[in-house]
Amino acid sequence: MSTADYRSFVQIRRDLHQIPEPGFEEYKTQRYLLNYLETLPQERLEIRTWRTGVLVFIHGTAPEHRYGYRCDMDGLPIEEETGYDFRSTHPGYMHACGHDLHMTIGLGIVTHFASHPMKDDLVVLFQPAEEGPGGALPMRDSTELADWMPDEIVALHVAPEYPVGTIATRPGILFANTSELFIDLKGTGGHAAYPHKANDMVVAACQLVGQLQTVVARNVNPLDAAVITVGKVSGGTKQNIIAETARLEGTIRTLSADTMTLVKSRIEALVRGVEAGFECQAEIHYGSNYLQVYNEAKVTKEFMNWVSNRQDVQLVECGEAMTGEDFGYFLERIPGLMFWLGVDTPYGLHHAKLEPAEEAIEVAIRVLTDYFTCKSQGRMIRSE
């Protein structure tokens, strides 16, 4: 692609940035993707939709393998605070996790191979609902993908902390196992002047929040890693009414599936204790659960060796992160990897002021089109 071609994808990113949508409600986004795909040469393309997602099959010239690239589509319920003149047009929603860049890079890959096919086949998956309730698992198991399943698969995630031109990854676990956490407490409300006639769920909730902080500190091996964060506590209706109900909302992150099981069992034991101690009723819901992102060692080492021999990017072997990503469900069945793409911005993921550097779009399209081409031509630098 020429420099002008790459610049055209910056405008695509800006278009997508303006229409962030919740998971499985990406109707405008899907229409935008399909409209763009219709402008490309169609000789080697097959396009399918799955719910609000899009699957693109690019036929190779003499295929022996099938590779895959996956990008996510949904936005976040965040009111945007960037300085962009192309801000979100959907109040209360923003592409604050880089999915607008991820999709743009996917379109760049399709655009290249639609006109410059490689020997092998390529499937590009535009997956909805990564932020919740989770689109990877049902897309992976869908009939639409069944006969297009890749032999290997790659995905990326923007990384605000790395400069443009940086690719960071590692063999093995990259992202944590994650689970949402919702705890509802129900007691007996009453007048603030008569606390002995009520069971105060605000007090119960406060006690439980404190107890939850002991789970990681006193139950998880200190050489392991886990996080329990309670991000929202709600309860009560007025300052002089004892709260009948309270709700805790949070997240659990662990680096192993066994630790996730342990943490959940300890949470359940503590909640039972609160029920007994405060003579109340409690319910636990775990919401969306995402499998760890575990990079297959052989494919990842081969990719890292190949990247390290390029002059246009810098490879970093990073550590694990407690972030969550449902791409792990693809890696559960398909060898592959995810990597961080440097976008050089002071604001972190899910921040209302996130402004990723758009120069990273060209870097990613160039690296991934070269990567798939080299894979197809058998020109990879093998790992030791």
C-alpha positions in Angstrom: 0.0 0.0 0.0 1.0 3.6 -0.6 1.2 6.2 2.1 -2.0 7.7 0.8 -3.7 4.3 1.1 -2.7 4.0 4.7 -3.9 7.6 5.4 -7.4 6.5 4.1 -7.6 4.0 7.0 -7.2 6.9 9.5 -10.4 8.3 8.2 -12.1 4.9 8.5 -10.9 4.7 12.1 -12.4 8.2 12.7 -15.7 7.1 11.2 -15.9 4.0 13.4 -14.9 6.0 16.4 -18.1 8.1 16.1 -20.5 5.1 16.3 -19.6 3.0 19.4 -22.3 0.5 20.3 -22.9 -2.0 23.1 -22.2 -5.7 22.6 -24.6 -7.5 20.2 -26.0 -4.0 19.3 -23.3 -3.1 16.8 -25.8 -2.5 14.0 -24.4 0.7 12.6 -20.9 -0.7 12.9 -21.8 -3.9 11.1 -23.4 -1.8 8.3 -20.4 0.3 8.0 -18.1 -2.7 7.7 -20.3 -4.4 5.1 -20.6 -1.2 3.0 -16.8 -0.8 2.9 -16.3 -4.5 2.1 -18.6 -4.2 -0.9 -16.3 -1.6 -2.4 -13.4 -4.2 -2.6 -12.7 -6.6 -5.5 -15.0 -9.5 -4.8 -13.3 -12.3 -6.8 -11.7 -13.9 -3.8 -14.0 -12.7 -1.0 -16.8 -14.5 0.7 -18.7 -12.5 3.4 -21.0 -13.9 6.1 -22.7 -12.2 9.0 -23.1 -13.7 12.4 -25.5 -11.8 14.7 -23.9 -8.3 14.6 -20.5 -9.6 13.5 -18.9 -10.1 10.1 -16.8 -13.0 8.8 -14.6 -12.5 5.7 -13.0 -15.4 3.8 -10.2 -14.5 1.4 -9.4 -17.4 -0.9 -5.7 -18.1 -1.6 -4.2 -19.0 -4.9 -3.2 -22.5 -3.9 -4.2 -23.0 -0.3 -2.7 -25.5 2.0 -3.4 -23.6 5.3 -5.9 -21.2 6.6 -4.9 -18.3 8.8 -7.1 -16.0 10.9 -7.1 -12.5 12.3 -9.7 -11.5 14.8 -10.8 -8.0 15.8 -13.5 -6.9 18.2 -16.2 -4.3 17.5 -18.1 -3.0 20.5 -17.7 0.2 22.5 -18.0 1.0 26.2 -20.6 2.9 28.3 -18.2 5.9 28.9 -19.0 9.5 28.2 -16.1 10.7 25.9 -13.8 13.4 27.1 -11.2 13.6 24.3 -10.3 16.6 22.3 -11.3 15.0 19.0 -13.5 16.8 16.5 -14.8 13.3 15.5 -16.1 12.4 19.0 -18.7 9.8 19.6 -22.1 10.7 18.3 -23.7 8.2 20.7 -24.1 9.9 24.1 -22.7 7.8 27.0 -20.7 5.5 24.7 -17.1 5.6 23.5 -14.5 3.5 21.8 -12.3 3.7 24.9 -10.5 0.3 24.4 -9.2 0.7 20.8 -11.7 -1.5 19.0 -12.1 1.2 16.4 -8.4 0.7 15.6 -8.7 -3.1 15.8 -11.5 -3.1 13.2 -9.7 -0.6 10.9 -6.6 -2.8 10.9 -8.8 -5.7 10.0 -10.2 -3.8 7.0 -6.7 -2.9 6.0 -5.7 -6.6 6.0 -8.8 -7.5 3.9 -8.1 -4.7 1.5 -4.5 -5.8 0.9 -5.3 -9.5 0.3 -8.4 -8.8 -1.8 -6.1 -7.3 -4.4 -2.9 -9.1 -3.6 -3.9 -12.7 -2.7 -1.4 -15.0 -1.0 -1.1 -18.7 -1.5 -3.1 -19.7 1.6 -6.6 -18.8 2.7 -7.2 -16.0 5.3 -10.3 -15.5 7.5 -10.8 -12.1 9.1 -13.3 -12.1 12.0 -15.1 -8.9 13.1 -16.4 -10.1 16.5 -19.0 -8.3 18.6 -19.5 -8.1 22.3 -15.9 -8.5 23.6 -16.6 -6.1 26.5 -19.6 -8.2 27.4 -21.5 -10.4 27.5 -18.8 -12.1 25.3 -18.9 -12.8 21.6 -15.8 -15.0 21.1 -17.2 -18.3 22.5 -20.5 -18.3 20.6 -18.8 -17.0 17.4 -16.1 -19.7 17.6 -18.8 -22.4 18.0 -21.1 -20.9 15.3 -22.2 -22.8 12.2 -21.1 -19.7 10.2 -17.4 -20.3 11.2 -17.5 -24.1 11.4 -16.2 -24.7 7.8 -14.0 -21.6 7.9 -12.1 -22.4 11.1 -8.5 -21.2 10.9 -5.5 -23.4 11.5 -3.8 -20.5 13.3 -5.1 -17.2 14.6 -3.7 -13.8 15.6 -5.2 -10.8 17.4 -3.8 -7.6 18.8 -4.7 -5.1 21.4 -3.7 -1.5 21.6 -1.3 -0.6 24.4 -1.2 3.0 25.6 2.0 2.6 27.5 4.2 1.5 24.5 5.4 3.9 21.8 4.2 3.6 18.2 6.3 0.9 16.5 6.4 -1.4 19.5 5.0 -4.9 19.5 4.9 -6.7 22.8 4.0 -10.3 23.6 5.1 -13.4 25.2 4.6 -17.2 25.0 2.2 -18.6 27.5 -0.3 -16.6 29.5 -0.7 -13.0 28.4 -4.1 -12.0 29.9 -5.9 -13.3 33.0 -8.9 -15.4 33.6 -11.7 -13.0 34.4 -15.1 -13.1 36.0 -17.7 -10.4 36.8 -19.0 -10.4 40.3 -22.4 -9.3 41.5 -23.6 -9.8 45.1 -27.2 -8.8 46.2 -28.0 -8.5 49.9 -31.6 -8.4 51.2 -32.5 -7.7 54.8 -35.1 -5.7 56.7 -35.4 -2.0 56.2 -36.7 0.5 58.8 -36.6 3.9 60.4 -33.1 5.3 61.2 -34.3 6.0 64.7 -35.1 2.3 65.4 -32.0 0.3 64.1 -32.8 -2.6 66.4 -35.9 -3.3 64.4 -34.0 -3.6 61.1 -31.2 -5.5 59.4 -29.0 -2.8 57.8 -27.7 -4.0 54.4 -25.4 -1.0 54.0 -23.5 -2.1 57.1 -23.6 -5.7 55.8 -22.2 -4.6 52.5 -19.4 -2.6 54.1 -18.4 -5.6 56.2 -18.4 -7.8 53.1 -16.3 -5.4 51.1 -13.6 -5.5 53.8 -13.8 -9.3 54.1 -13.4 -9.7 50.3 -10.0 -8.0 50.5 -8.7 -10.9 52.7 -9.3 -13.5 50.0 -6.3 -12.8 47.9 -4.1 -11.7 50.8 -4.8 -14.9 52.9 -5.9 -17.6 50.5 -3.9 -17.2 47.3 -0.3 -18.3 47.1 1.8 -15.1 47.1 3.7 -16.5 44.1 0.5 -16.7 42.2 -1.6 -13.6 41.3 -5.2 -12.7 41.7 -7.3 -9.5 42.0 -10.8 -8.9 43.5 -12.0 -5.4 42.9 -15.4 -4.1 44.0 -16.0 -1.2 41.7 -19.5 -0.2 42.7 -21.5 -0.4 45.9 -25.2 0.7 46.0 -27.8 0.5 48.7 -30.6 2.5 50.5 -32.9 5.2 49.3 -32.6 8.1 51.9 -30.4 9.3 54.7 -32.9 8.4 57.4 -34.1 5.1 56.1 -32.2 1.9 57.0 -31.4 0.1 53.8 -33.3 -3.1 53.0 -31.1 -4.0 50.1 -27.5 -3.5 48.9 -25.6 -4.5 45.8 -21.9 -5.0 45.2 -20.5 -5.1 41.7 -16.9 -6.1 40.9 -14.5 -8.2 39.0 -12.2 -11.2 39.7 -8.9 -11.7 37.8 -6.6 -14.7 38.2 -3.6 -16.1 36.3 -4.8 -19.7 36.6 -8.2 -21.4 36.3 -7.6 -23.3 39.6 -7.1 -20.0 41.4 -10.3 -18.7 40.0 -12.1 -21.7 41.4 -10.5 -21.2 44.8 -11.3 -17.4 44.9 -14.9 -18.1 44.0 -15.3 -20.7 46.7 -13.9 -18.3 49.3 -16.2 -15.5 48.2 -19.2 -17.9 48.5 -18.1 -18.9 52.1 -17.8 -15.3 53.1 -21.2 -14.4 51.7 -22.7 -17.4 53.6 -21.1 -15.9 56.7 -22.7 -12.5 56.1 -26.1 -14.2 55.6 -25.7 -15.8 59.0 -24.2 -12.9 60.8 -26.7 -10.3 59.6 -29.7 -12.6 59.2 -30.2 -11.6 55.6 -30.4 -13.3 52.2 -27.7 -13.1 49.6 -27.3 -14.0 45.9 -24.1 -14.2 43.9 -24.0 -13.9 40.1 -20.8 -14.2 38.2 -22.0 -12.6 34.9 -19.5 -12.9 32.1 -16.5 -15.2 32.5 -13.5 -15.1 30.2 -10.9 -17.7 29.7 -7.2 -16.7 30.0 -5.4 -15.6 26.8 -2.7 -18.2 26.5 -0.3 -17.8 23.5 0.8 -21.1 22.0 4.5 -21.3 22.5 5.7 -22.5 19.0 3.6 -20.0 17.0 4.4 -17.1 19.4 8.2 -17.8 19.4 8.2 -18.0 15.7 6.3 -14.7 15.5 8.6 -13.0 18.0 11.7 -14.1 16.1 10.3 -12.8 12.9 9.4 -9.5 14.4 12.8 -9.1 16.0 14.4 -9.2 12.6 12.4 -6.3 11.2 13.8 -2.8 11.1 10.5 -1.0 11.3 9.3 -2.2 14.7 10.6 -2.9 18.2 9.9 -6.2 19.9 9.3 -6.3 23.6 8.9 -9.5 25.6 6.3 -8.3 28.1 5.0 -9.8 31.3 1.5 -11.1 32.1 -1.4 -8.6 32.5 -4.5 -8.9 34.7 -6.6 -7.6 31.8 -9.3 -9.8 30.4 -10.1 -10.7 26.7 -12.5 -13.2 25.3 -10.0 -14.0 22.5 -8.8 -16.7 24.9 -11.8 -18.8 23.7 -10.3 -18.9 20.2 -6.9 -19.8 21.5 -8.4 -22.6 23.5 -9.2 -24.4 20.2 -6.8 -22.8 17.7 -3.0 -22.3 18.0 -2.2 -18.6 17.9 -1.3 -15.5 19.8 -2.3 -12.0 20.8 0.1 -9.1 21.0 0.1 -5.6 22.3 0.4 -2.8 19.7 2.0 0.5 21.0 -0.2 3.5 20.6 1.6 6.0 22.8 -1.0 7.9 24.9 -0.9 9.0 28.5 -4.4 7.7 29.2 -5.1 4.1 29.9 -7.6 1.7 28.4 -11.2 2.4 29.3 -10.3 6.1 30.0 -12.6 8.8 28.8 -9.6 10.7 27.4 -8.0 7.8 25.5 -6.5 9.1 22.2 -4.4 6.3 20.6 -1.8 7.4 18.1 -3.2 6.8 14.6 0.2 6.1 13.2 -0.1 2.7 14.8 -2.7 1.7 12.2 -0.2 1.7 9.4 2.3 -0.2 11.5 -0.1 -3.0 12.3 -1.5 -3.4 8.7 2.0 -3.5 7.3 3.3 -6.0 9.9 0.3 -8.3 9.7 0.1 -8.4 5.9 3.8 -9.2 5.8 3.4 -11.8 8.5 0.6 -13.7 6.8 2.4 -13.5 3.5 5.7 -14.8 4.9 3.7 -17.6 6.7 2.1 -18.6 3.4 5.4 -18.5 1.5 7.2 -20.5 4.2 9.7 -17.7 4.8 9.4 -17.5 8.6 12.5 -17.5 10.8 12.0 -20.6 12.9 12.4 -20.6 16.6 15.1 -22.7 18.2 
